[in-house]
Amino acid sequence: MPTVHLNGTSRRMLTDGYLAAHDAVQNAIERLAKVEFHPRDYYVHKDPDAYSKARAERDEQFAKLEAVRADLQAILEHLS
């Protein structure tokens, strides 16, 4: 966690920067959720498990984004 001190970046600048990053990741989560995702887009694959594999990959994408969002939130709470 960053330490706010006289020779470093101000609390305000750190907070503003991390808040902007947090908001951008939250926006990415929301936009990814709006991407059309349907089994009909995978049934033509030769692999009968193509959709379930794609679903697992998508879940992993959300988990990674959520982990970054949570890290940024923890930093913001530390700075407040």
Phi and psi in degrees as a GROMACS rama.xvg file:
@    title "Ramachandran Plot"
@    xaxis  label "Phi"
@    yaxis  label "Psi"
@TYPE xy
-68.4069  147.452  PRO-2
-107.835  126.052  THR-3
-86.371  124.39  VAL-4
-151.174  170.362  HIS-5
-60.7065  -33.6186  LEU-6
-91.2495  3.17019  ASN-7
-110.583  -168.892  GLY-8
-69.4756  140.831  THR-9
-66.2811  154.088  SER-10
-56.0117  -41.6399  ARG-11
-62.6208  -45.3368  ARG-12
-65.5475  -41.2271  MET-13
-63.2362  -47.016  LEU-14
-61.4927  -46.2806  THR-15
-60.1664  -43.3921  ASP-16
-65.7068  -47.2949  GLY-17
-69.131  -33.2162  TYR-18
-66.0433  -41.6244  LEU-19
-62.922  -41.5933  ALA-20
-65.3758  -43.1966  ALA-21
-58.9216  -46.6189  HIS-22
-63.6591  -36.5542  ASP-23
-67.031  -40.4567  ALA-24
-68.4341  -41.5177  VAL-25
-60.1979  -40.9095  GLN-26
-63.0885  -41.0864  ASN-27
-62.5207  -40.8868  ALA-28
-60.915  -46.6787  ILE-29
-64.6426  -40.6885  GLU-30
-69.0191  -39.1929  ARG-31
-63.2798  -37.438  LEU-32
-64.4955  -25.3196  ALA-33
-86.269  -9.46637  LYS-34
-67.8198  129.185  VAL-35
-58.566  128.697  GLU-36
-141.139  109.096  PHE-37
-143.76  145.446  HIS-38
-57.2884  -27.8264  PRO-39
-62.3561  -19.7301  ARG-40
-83.485  -1.75328  ASP-41
-126.636  -11.3219  TYR-42
-68.9531  -18.9705  TYR-43
-81.1353  -8.30713  VAL-44
-68.3413  150.368  HIS-45
-67.635  -27.8899  LYS-46
-79.2605  116.341  ASP-47
-67.0264  -15.5333  PRO-48
-99.9171  14.7777  ASP-49
-57.8127  -44.0465  ALA-50
-66.8299  -44.4373  TYR-51
-65.307  -34.1178  SER-52
-67.1159  -42.9959  LYS-53
-63.9252  -39.0391  ALA-54
-61.9384  -43.7962  ARG-55
-64.0032  -40.084  ALA-56
-64.0007  -41.2413  GLU-57
-65.5877  -41.9483  ARG-58
-60.6042  -38.0498  ASP-59
-66.1948  -38.9808  GLU-60
-60.3631  -46.0555  GLN-61
-62.4567  -41.0135  PHE-62
-62.7215  -41.1234  ALA-63
-65.2364  -45.3193  LYS-64
-62.7642  -41.2958  LEU-65
-65.246  -36.4718  GLU-66
-64.3095  -42.038  ALA-67
-65.1959  -43.9458  VAL-68
-59.3768  -42.7501  ARG-69
-65.6949  -39.446  ALA-70
-61.4053  -45.3132  ASP-71
-64.8966  -38.3869  LEU-72
-62.8549  -40.8375  GLN-73
-63.6086  -39.8619  ALA-74
-64.6895  -43.0772  ILE-75
-61.5158  -41.338  LEU-76
-65.5164  -38.1383  GLU-77
-62.6823  -38.6716  HIS-78
-76.6797  -19.9431  LEU-79
